[in-house]
Amino acid sequence: MPNITFSSPMHKDKTIYAVAGSHTQTILKLAKENHVPIDFSCGDGECGTCLVRVSSVDKSSHNKYGHMGGPLNVREVAVLKDMGKIRQAQIEQMYVDDLPPTEWRLACQYIVRDEDILVEYPSR
């Protein structure tokens, strides 16, 4: 079971335990279930309101961005590119590496894997 630690400058850090291997639990779903106040609007990967920074708690992670989450989906790529959080070269490399090319993710799209992660979110 992975530990997910939510961190914000305005709130006390909160660590929760996620069910490993569900392949359906997003960061946003876990946050809502555990009363973590991550902003969101559409919940569908279209608006970017739920932007978070994700890093691995395990410092021996193989990915240069510090976590092993899955690659971004098409909606996430479009939103993060529009927000200036990802460049075209990073997107192209993501398809080669099969790893996320950036620490920035949309909480509504990031499906939790069996990995302890730190999720940093802005305060409301």
VEXDREN-2710 file (C-alpha; in Angstrom, 1 decimal):
% VEXDREN-2710
k/r/px/py/pz
1/MET/0.0/0.0/0.0
2/PRO/1.5/3.3/-1.0
3/ASN/1.7/6.3/1.3
4/ILE/0.5/9.5/-0.2
5/THR/1.6/12.6/1.6
6/PHE/-0.3/15.8/0.8
7/SER/1.6/19.0/1.5
8/SER/0.6/22.7/1.3
9/PRO/2.0/25.9/2.8
10/MET/-1.4/26.6/4.5
11/HIS/-2.3/23.1/5.8
12/LYS/-0.6/20.5/8.0
13/ASP/0.9/17.6/5.9
14/LYS/-1.4/14.6/5.8
15/THR/-0.3/11.1/4.9
16/ILE/-2.9/8.6/3.7
17/TYR/-2.6/5.0/2.7
18/ALA/-3.9/4.1/-0.8
19/VAL/-4.9/0.7/-2.1
20/ALA/-2.1/-0.5/-4.4
21/GLY/-3.0/-1.8/-7.8
22/SER/-6.6/-0.4/-8.0
23/HIS/-5.7/1.4/-11.2
24/THR/-8.6/3.8/-10.7
25/GLN/-7.7/5.9/-7.7
26/THR/-6.5/9.3/-8.8
27/ILE/-4.8/11.8/-6.5
28/LEU/-7.9/13.9/-6.6
29/LYS/-10.2/11.1/-5.6
30/LEU/-8.0/10.2/-2.7
31/ALA/-7.8/13.9/-1.7
32/LYS/-11.6/14.2/-1.7
33/GLU/-12.1/11.0/0.2
34/ASN/-9.6/12.2/2.9
35/HIS/-10.7/15.8/3.1
36/VAL/-7.6/17.2/1.5
37/PRO/-8.5/20.6/0.0
38/ILE/-7.0/20.4/-3.5
39/ASP/-8.8/22.8/-5.8
40/PHE/-10.5/21.3/-8.8
41/SER/-13.2/22.4/-11.3
42/CYS/-14.0/20.0/-14.1
43/GLY/-12.4/16.8/-12.6
44/ASP/-11.9/15.7/-16.2
45/GLY/-8.4/17.0/-17.1
46/GLU/-9.7/19.9/-19.2
47/CYS/-9.1/23.0/-17.0
48/GLY/-5.8/22.6/-15.0
49/THR/-7.3/23.8/-11.7
50/CYS/-6.1/20.7/-9.9
51/LEU/-2.4/21.2/-10.8
52/VAL/-0.1/19.5/-8.3
53/ARG/3.6/18.8/-8.0
54/VAL/4.4/15.1/-7.5
55/SER/7.7/13.6/-6.3
56/SER/8.8/10.3/-4.9
57/VAL/9.5/9.8/-1.2
58/ASP/12.0/7.1/-2.3
59/LYS/15.2/9.0/-3.2
60/SER/16.5/6.0/-5.2
61/SER/13.8/6.5/-7.9
62/HIS/15.0/5.9/-11.4
63/ASN/13.2/8.8/-13.0
64/LYS/14.9/12.1/-13.1
65/TYR/11.6/13.8/-12.0
66/GLY/11.5/11.6/-8.9
67/HIS/8.4/9.5/-9.4
68/MET/7.4/6.6/-11.5
69/GLY/3.8/7.6/-12.3
70/GLY/2.5/6.7/-15.8
71/PRO/2.9/8.8/-18.8
72/LEU/0.6/11.8/-19.3
73/ASN/-2.6/11.2/-21.2
74/VAL/-3.7/13.4/-24.2
75/ARG/-5.8/15.8/-22.1
76/GLU/-3.0/16.2/-19.5
77/VAL/-0.4/16.9/-22.2
78/ALA/-2.6/19.6/-23.7
79/VAL/-3.4/21.3/-20.4
80/LEU/0.2/21.2/-19.1
81/LYS/1.5/22.5/-22.4
82/ASP/-0.9/25.4/-22.4
83/MET/0.1/26.2/-18.8
84/GLY/3.8/26.2/-19.7
85/LYS/4.6/23.3/-17.5
86/ILE/5.8/21.0/-20.2
87/ARG/7.7/21.5/-23.5
88/GLN/7.3/19.7/-26.8
89/ALA/10.7/18.0/-26.4
90/GLN/9.6/16.6/-23.1
91/ILE/6.4/15.3/-24.6
92/GLU/8.3/13.5/-27.3
93/GLN/10.8/12.0/-24.8
94/MET/7.9/10.8/-22.7
95/TYR/6.7/8.5/-25.5
96/VAL/10.3/7.0/-25.7
97/ASP/10.8/6.6/-22.0
98/ASP/7.3/5.7/-21.0
99/LEU/7.7/7.9/-17.9
100/PRO/6.2/11.2/-16.9
101/PRO/8.4/14.0/-18.3
102/THR/7.6/16.5/-15.6
103/GLU/6.9/16.7/-11.9
104/TRP/3.7/18.7/-12.6
105/ARG/0.5/16.7/-12.9
106/LEU/-3.2/17.1/-12.8
107/ALA/-4.6/15.5/-9.7
108/CYS/-7.7/14.3/-11.5
109/GLN/-5.6/12.4/-14.0
110/TYR/-2.7/11.0/-12.0
111/ILE/-3.5/7.4/-11.1
112/VAL/-1.7/6.3/-7.9
113/ARG/0.7/3.4/-8.3
114/ASP/2.4/1.3/-5.7
115/GLU/4.9/4.1/-4.8
116/ASP/5.1/6.4/-1.9
117/ILE/4.8/10.0/-3.2
118/LEU/4.7/13.6/-2.0
119/VAL/1.9/15.7/-3.5
120/GLU/2.4/19.4/-3.2
121/TYR/-0.7/21.6/-3.8
122/PRO/-1.3/25.3/-3.5
123/SER/-3.6/26.5/-0.7
124/ARG/-7.1/27.6/-1.5
END
